[in-house]
């Protein structure tokens, strides 16, 4: 039996994790759904740094083709956390039919780039490369394998419309080298933009920054615990309306995000090397990533203070100081107020954290590589200016 090999070229971190998760099942699905069992399918994987660092889609596909030729693969699919554009449209996946290479952009999946969803798109791209056109894929191919009508319908629907509740449009074009390109774009544009922002935020793994904030939690908890000694916060928690609590929370979270960004130089500035669209995208992603991390931090701190006020604030004394009846809701509000006040103090502590560690925790591999590359170019420009001045 003739053998066919599909190679997955993934960038580090989240893409490689997903690739490893789908590798075994993808092999089974290829054998079941493509080519009537005429081939024995193999799936191999390789982690490539370029696929996670460069912003140029052409370079990623060229590198994917080089890896495909080097390993003797029949098909190669790049799995990247790089946002891909076609004009102003967001690209979910694209394929070069002539070179038998394809690329899948994880950010276009939005909040849920689950292995199963990625696998369905990967099967679709291999189908595009194998059959050349979607219309060549017939239900008879499945029927001959003993797959019933119900299974046929389910599988074909998934392939023809990967996202049932969103718009994915297929377009086909040829470049100057007369190579056929097939792309799947997200429409409308606002839908694609939202997917990219949320997808890039997930790729940055905002939950991983929490260990870097352990010292911040310690400073904030110590500050809030000290504040609980005085009855001022007790009285305020009874007097404040709910909108004040919400306003304090929003101000504390936003203040901490802004402080972390500027104290650790996480804001990407305008220069000759970056495009406004990508710079805006990366900065928006940084805000979303840190915002998600700080909200998680806030919830952890709130739970700690809820335990603290329950243990250390006697109901009788609380009632005497507040001048009104005290119930469980008052303890919830007191913990809420102390958490917001302590978060302001924690923001100062966040500025004392190691900047390099914060950047590595906040950025994905792609964004961190981009940051390092830009910093290196800035250093080179500074050295050139100094040499010119001398």
N, C-alpha and C positions, 0 to 999 in steps of 0.2 A: 504494500500500500504506500502510495506517495505521501511524503510528509510536508507539512506547511508549518512555518514558524512565525508567530506574531511576537514582536518585541515591544515592551513597554518602556519608554524612556521617561523617567520621572525626575522632577526636581526634588531636592531634599525636603524633609519634614512632612507636612500634611499630604502632599501628592504621593510620596513614597509609601506612606502608611496606607493610603487607599489602594494603591497599586498592589501592595502585598496582600491586602484583604480580598481582592477580587481575582487574583492570579489563578487560583485553583478552579474556581467556579467558571471563569471565563473559558478555560480549556474545555470543560464539559459542554458549555453552551455552544461553542464553536463546532464541536463534533456533532452536536445534536441538530443544529439549525442551518448549517452552511455546507454546501457542496455534496449533499446526499451521501455523506459518509465515504466519499471517494478519497478523502485525505485523513491522515492522522495529524491532528493539530498539536502543536507545542506552544507554550507561552513562556517567554523569558523576560527578564526585567533587568534594567540597568539604571542606576542613579547617576544623573549627569548635572554638574554644577551650572553649566551654561543655560540649561533649560529653566533654571531658577533665578538667574541673575540678569540676563540681558532683557532689554525692552523691545528689541527688534524681532518681530515674528519671523522674518525671513531667515535670520541667523539661527533661530531655534529649529526651524524645519530643515535647514541645511545641515545642522549638527545631527539632527535625527536621521537624516539620510546617510551621513557618514558612518554613524553607529550601525545603521541597518546593513550597509555594505560590509563593514568590518566584521560583523558577527554572522553574516550570511543569512540574515532574516529575509522572509518573503514580504512581510509587512512590518511597519514600525509606527507606533503611536506615541506621541509626546504628551505627557500629562503634566501640566504646569499650573502654578498659581499666578501666572502672569495675565493681566487683563488684555484682551485682544480686541482690536477695533477693525471695522470695515467702514471707512469714512467716519461717520458719527454713530454708527450702529455697533452694538456689542455682539461679539462673535462667541457662540457657544462652542463650536467645533468647526474645523476646516480640514480639507484633505487635498493633497496633490495626487490626482489619479495616476499620472504618468510615472511618478517616482514611488508610488505605493506607500506614501507617508501621510500621516494625519496628526492633528493636534487637538487636544481638548483643554479648554480653559476652565479651571475649577471655580474661579470667582463668579462666572456666569450662572452657576447653580444656586447662588444666593446663600441663605443660612444653612441649607441642608445638602451639602455635597456628599451624600451617603454613598457607600460603596455600590449599592444596588443601582442607584440612579446613574452613577458614572459607568457602571458595567453595561447598562442598556445603551447608552450613547456610544460606548466603545464598540459594542456589537454592530451598531448601526454604521459606524465609520468603516469597520472592516467589511461590512456588506457593500458599502459604497465602493471600496477599493476592489473588492472581488468581483462584483457584478457590474461595475462601472456606472450603472444607473439604477435607481430604486425600482423602476418599472420592470427590470429584469428579474426581480425577486418574486417568484410566483408561489401561490399557496400550494400548487401541485408539488413543489419541492419538499414541502413539509408533509403533505399527505402520503407521499411515497415512503416517508420514514415512519409511517404508522402513527403520526400525530393527529389527533382528532380535530374536528371543526372548532370546538370550543377553545382548545389550546392554540390552534392556528390563529383564531381571531384575537385572542389575548396577546400573543407574541407579535403579530403583525401590527396591531394597534400601538403597541409600545414602541416598535421600530419606526412607524410612520409618524407618530406623535409622542415623542419622549415625555413631554410635559403636558399632561391632559388639561391643566387649568392655566396654561400660559401660551402665548403665541410664539412659535418657532417657525421661521420662514427659511426655506431652502432656496439658495441661489447658486448659479453655476456660471463660470466665466473662464476665459483663457488669457494668459499673459503674453508678453512679447515673444517668449520662447515657445509659444503654442502649447503650453502645458495646461491641462484642464484642472481647474480648482473648483471644489464644491464647498460651500459654506452654509452653516446654519446660524442665523442671527436671531437675536431676541427683539421682538417688537411688542408694544411701541418702545420708543427710545427711553422713556422715563422708567419703564419696567426693567430694561436692561441696566440702566444706571443704578437703580436700587439694588439689583442683584449683585452688581459688581462691588458696590460699597459694602454690603453685608458679607459677600463672599470673601473679600479681601480682609475684612475684620476677623472672620473665622480663621482664615489662613494665618493671621497673626497670633492666634490662640490667646485671647485676652486673659484666660484663667491662669496662664503660666506666670503672670506678673505678680500674683499674690504672694508667693514665697519671697519675692524681692521686697515686699512691703511689710515684712514681719516686724522690722524695727519701727516702722511708722505706726503699726497697730499698737506696739508697746508704748510709744510716746503718747499717742492719742488716748489710750486707755488710762494711762497714769494721769494725764491731764484731766480727763473726765471724772475719774475716781476722786481726785482731789477736789474738783468742783462740787461733788455731791456732799461734801462736808458742810457746805454753807447752804442755808435754806432759800437763798435767792432763786436758784434754779427750780426748787420745789414750787415756789409761789408762781413763777413764770409759767411752768407747765400747766398749772390750773387756769391761769388767766388767758393764755394764748388761744386764739381760734385756730381751726384746722388749716386755714390758708396760710397762717404764719409758719406753721410746722412745714408745710410743703415748700414755702418760699425759702426757709432756712436750709432745708435739705437740698433744693436745687442750687442755691448759692454755694453751699459747702462743697457739693460734688463738682460743680463747674469750676469753682476756685481751685480745687485740688488738681483737676485736669490741666488747667491753664498753667498752674505753678510747675507741675511736673514737666510739661512740654517745654517751657522756656528755661527752666533751671537746668535741664539736661539736653538742651539744644536739639529737640526732636522735630522742630518746625523746619520744613524744607524751604529754603529761600530761593528766590528767582535768580537764575544765572543763564549763561549761554548754552549750557549742556542739557537743561531740562525743558520740556514743553509745558506750557501753562496747564493743559488738560491733565497730564499725568501728575504734575506737581499738585494741582488741586485735588486730584483723586487720592494721592498718597497722604496729603495733609488731612483730608476728611477721614480717611481710614485711621490715621493716628488718633484723631479725636474720638472716633467711635470705639476704637480698641481700648484707649485709656478710660473712656466713659464707662464702658462695660466692666472693666477691671475695678474702677473706683466704686461702682454700684455694688459689686460683689464684696469689696472691702467694707463698704458701709453696712451691708447686711450682717456680715460677721461681727463688726463692732457693735451693732445694735443688739444682737443676741447676747454678747458679752455683758453689755450694760443692763439688759433686761434681767439677767441673773444677778448682777451686782445690786441694782436698786431693790430687787425682791428680797435680798438677804440683808442689806445694810441700812435700809430706810424703814424704820418702824412705822406701822400704820397710824398709831396714836399720835406720834410726834409729827408725822406728815400732815395729819388732819389738823393738829393744833396750829401749825405754821401756816397752812393754807387757808384756815378759817372756813372750811366747808367739808362735807362728807367725802371720804376717799374710797374709791373702788378700784377694781383691777384695771379699768380703762385709764385711770390716772397714772398708774405705774407704767403702762404702755407709752403714754404721752411723755412721762418724765424720761424714760429711756430714750425715746425719740429725740427729745430736746438735747439731752447730754451727748448723744451720738453726733448731732449736727455741730455742737460747740466743739467737741473733741476733734472732729474732722478738720476744722480750721487749724487746730494745733498740729494735727497729723500732716497737713500740707507742708508746713515748715520742715517737719522731719523728713518728708519725701525729698526735699531739696538736698538733704545730706547723704542720700543714697549714692552708691557708686554709679556714675553716669553710664559707663560701659555695660554694666550688668543690667541696668534699666533698659537700655537700647536693645540688648539682645533678648530681653524678656518681652519687649513691646513689639519689635519688628519680626516679621517672618524672615526666612533666609534671603528671599528676593529683595525685600526692602532694606535689610541690613547690608547686603552686598552693594546695593545702589548707594546707600549712605556712605559706606567706606570708599567706594569709587569716587564719589563726588568730593569727599574730604581730601583724597589723594590728589585729585586734579587741582583743588584749591591750594594745596601745599606746593605743587609744582609751579603754579602761576605765581605764588609768593616768592619762590626761589628765583624765578625768571626776572621778576620786577627788581628784586634786590641785586641780582647780577647786573641788570641794566643800569641801576642807580650807581653801583660801584664803578 
